[in-house]
Amino acid sequence: MDIIAAYREVGTYRGAAEMCGTTHKTVKRIIERALAGDKPPGRRRREHNFDTVADLVAEKIKSTAGKISAKRLLPLAQAAGYEGSARNFRRLVAEAKKTWRRDHHRGRRPTVWTPGEMLVIDWGDAGGGLHVFCAVLAWSRVRFVRFADNERATTTLALLAECFEELGGVPKVVLADRMGCLKGGVVANKVIPASDYVRFATHYAFRPDWCEAADPESKGIVEHLVGYAKRDLVVPLAPFDDLTAANVAARQWCAEVNTVTHSEICAVPAERLAGERELLTALPSLRPAIGKAPITRKVDRLSCVRFGSARYSVPTRLIGARVAISEQQGKLLICDLATGEIVADHLAVAPGEASVADEHYGGPRPAPRRAARPRTAAEKAFLALGPAAESFLTGSAAAGNTRLSGDLVELAGLRAAHGEQALIAALERAVTFRRWRAEDVRSILAAGAGTPHPAPAGDALILELPPVPTRSLAEYTLDKIGQVS
């Protein structure tokens, strides 16, 4: 029988229950649902022992933007009259935080990447004094990882330039967190990029963009890469021998991960890059000068430049030109500003010293020589005889011949008496035997051509002597003297 019809007939829950063969509670539930428009009646809220402090908890969560913990709220709630357990109170705080977060949603949504639009960069600490630079081309998911020993602006910009060259183009936007090496300041939450970064971005024609402060979620794509590089590259291979070995391993790792299917996009990043490269901005023809302007010097007449109160040689072809000087690991590199070629490489020397390379001057340094410069007619006539006359003049002056000028006049007379060739031969003999007076030359001329001409000693004379029989020393003892024939 229909329960509703039975209830209408008898008017009681129990009577209708006996007629239908059920309980009076079931009859009551069905009748109340029918009276409510065939909908279940509203459930009355159960009372809790933390209801008296619910407003206090909601106010504290609102004032702390949902950051306060139940552990810190419990003493305040107990002072306000809460007598329940800590576990029950944690349920209240969790529910209140859930309600607050639902009403204060940050508006996050999945990012829709556009080809050629965004490159995201970040630094990470690899331990052992190494820092890892990571960059992700957002649409194709091509990853770029390199190591460095610092996070200075010059290092960051140099690695970013290398990343552009690796990608084969420049994206329209480079997104970074508010790293101190690239920002010049923050005003009204607006980041002011450093002047070097502005020049760098202008050279490569991209727009710098910045994340919100303390908001790593806004660049989670590269935050994930930093963690992935640490787990899959640094942990298995560390410690590295040096920075070069670390970067070789990083290049091999990037080549590996960029040629396998990416789990997020279900495609190979290197293959997607081939299509995305057409939408990237073309690379400029030259890299920009990164960091401080190089020190320049003008090459002096000695084909040297001064640096640190010391002199350093450069090729003689650069005399009068300006060169750039840089110091790296105790070495001084000198670069031609016109061509960018490194023209000299010196070890640093102390102030006041000079570092001279013979190849810059075309060969080794020649021995010092003071050339003879005739002034009087007698001097000019004597030196006109040739090298023999100059050698005689130099030796006679070195020997302290104070009457040398008078001897030149006397030698001019000997030239007229004996002839030029005889005088030259006599001068050569005088130089050989170190005779430096005019009387000595006159004696040589008087001796004539019959004088001996000694020559330097030749090679040793080696003769082969015939073999002879030999005896031992025992044959020459006193008792055997008479027996020796």
Secondary structure by P-SEA (a helix, b strand, c coil): ccaaaaaaacccaaaaaaaacccaaaaaaaaaaaaaccccccccccccccccaaaaaaaaaaaaccccccccaaaaaaaacccccaaaaaaaaaaaaaaaaaaccccccccccccccccccccccccccbbbbbbbccccbbbbbbbbccccaaaaaaaaaaaaaaacccccbbbbccccccccccccccccccaaaaaaaaaabbbbbbcccccccccaaaaaaaaaaaacccccccccccaaaaaaaaaaaaaaaaacccccccccaaaaaaaaccccccccccccccccccbbbbbccccccccccbbbbcccccccccbbbbbcccbbbbbcccccccccccccccccbbbbbccccccccccbbbbbbbccaaaaaaacccaaaaaaaaaaaaacccaaaaaaaaaaaaaaaccaaaaaaaaaaaaaaccccaaaaaaaaaacccbbbbbccccbbbbbbbbbbbbcccccccccccccc
